[in-house]
Amino acid sequence: MTLKTVTLKTAQTTLAEGVTELGIGHPSPWLLPLRELESAAAHRFAQGDASFLQYGTELGDGFLLTELAQFLSREYALPVPTGELMISGGISQALDLCCAALSQPGDTILVEDPTYFLSLNIFRDHGLKVVPVPVGDHGMNLDALEALVRQHRPRLVYTIPTHQNPTGTTMPQAQRTRLAELAQQHDFFVLADEVYHLLTFTGTPPHSFAAHVNTGKVLSLGSFSKILAPGSRLGWIHAAPELLSCLIANGMIASGGGFSPLGGALIRSMFELDLLPGYIQGLRDTFRGRAAALGDALDELRSLGIRFQRPSGGYFIWVTLPDGVDSVVLLDRAVANGVRYQPGPKFSPDGGQRGQLRLCFAYYAEDDLRGGVQQLGQALQETLREG
Ligand SMILES: Cc1ncc(COP(=O)(O)O)c(C=O)c1O
């Protein structure tokens, strides 16, 4: 028997020493709400009611759902009824649940190209055929989508409509309405992943897909990961009540009850103490500054032939490299210069997007972001010099 050294760790990702990891899509550890959740826990435990330590009701704690409905109605500036919400284990788990309840192996799902790459594994876990739809400056290209819908008769369409991962693009209002109409005409469900909607730091985004839930064909998926803490593993599904009934008719929920009543109880107290809005505003202010710093630093590289759009929210800037430069090939040189990013093909269901790369501004402070871009610029210059 061989004894292996076990490295104990808590967080999923450990950053490599000496490399600026502009690829990582996580918040800075020092931005996480340790103090706020400490107050929330003290508040919850002081109530002397242990019911949140019991198996939870299937849709999630009704008191939490009521607070959440009020919060979303205010943030989205449209009514979100409590009866249309359920608590999920974050968007990742919500996607898994939706696939289990609404699709069969062999069905087709249309996804943006590029898209959130880790969603693709979830869709493939369910035996779905993944078909890419191009993304333009305004999100998913709906003319292309309509043609693909006629060709493939999908069961599901997955979109990240606001501050998309990885492109940062936002789908305009009229396109959102058109997508919801197409879902009704062609009988598919829209899984709207709205994980970055509340992280808008400039202007006001178009209405959340919550506005189209009443069609019965749209599910708006939200998460506490980016507005509170990824470790909460909690989010929500906003959908027509008959769809929610279908989602909770699930073996895992029947056995284990609703998702994480303990974590949900802390978030309930975050709401009751009115701690969440101020915390989110702090994140928006920080990310606005970081996005500007990253954008300013990248402006210096425009003379080398890169292109990008400044985001108005979310976590990312999507960079198009000069003609002929491949983001997969460039990565080795970037790492040698001390910086890493996510190369474009990672986000593409069929391995395209080779001339693109994704940078994240949520993890590092402004100076580190500037330093990382300088290193990226050096790698690019070396590559261009070699022709
Ligand atoms: C577009 C998108 N959807 C979903 C997730 C994961 O969400 P959750 O943490 O709620 O599972 C991420 C995380 O980066 C994301 O970027």
The ligand as a Tripos MOL2 file, in Angstrom:
@<TRIPOS>MOLECULE
LIG
   16    16     1     0     0
SMALL
NO_CHARGES

@<TRIPOS>ATOM
      1 C1        -22.6440   32.4360  -16.3020 C.3       1 LIG1
      2 C2        -22.4750   31.6670  -15.0390 C.ar      1 LIG1
      3 N1        -23.4470   30.8540  -14.6280 N.ar      1 LIG1
      4 C3        -23.3470   30.1470  -13.4980 C.ar      1 LIG1
      5 C4        -22.2130   30.2240  -12.7160 C.ar      1 LIG1
      6 C5        -22.1470   29.3870  -11.4820 C.3       1 LIG1
      7 O1        -23.1960   29.7830  -10.6550 O.3       1 LIG1
      8 P1        -23.4000   29.1630   -9.1980 P.3       1 LIG1
      9 O2        -22.2050   29.4910   -8.3920 O.co2     1 LIG1
     10 O3        -24.6510   29.8260   -8.7170 O.co2     1 LIG1
     11 O4        -23.5740   27.6940   -9.3720 O.co2     1 LIG1
     12 C6        -21.1680   31.0710  -13.0890 C.ar      1 LIG1
     13 C7        -19.9470   31.1520  -12.2900 C.2       1 LIG1
     14 O5        -18.9400   31.6790  -12.6840 O.2       1 LIG1
     15 C8        -21.3090   31.8060  -14.2840 C.ar      1 LIG1
     16 O6        -20.3440   32.6310  -14.7180 O.3       1 LIG1
@<TRIPOS>BOND
     1     1     2 1
     2     2     3 ar
     3     2    15 ar
     4     3     4 ar
     5     4     5 ar
     6     5     6 1
     7     5    12 ar
     8     6     7 1
     9     7     8 1
    10     8     9 2
    11     8    10 1
    12     8    11 1
    13    12    13 1
    14    12    15 ar
    15    13    14 2
    16    15    16 1
@<TRIPOS>SUBSTRUCTURE
     1 LIG1         1 GROUP 0 **** ****
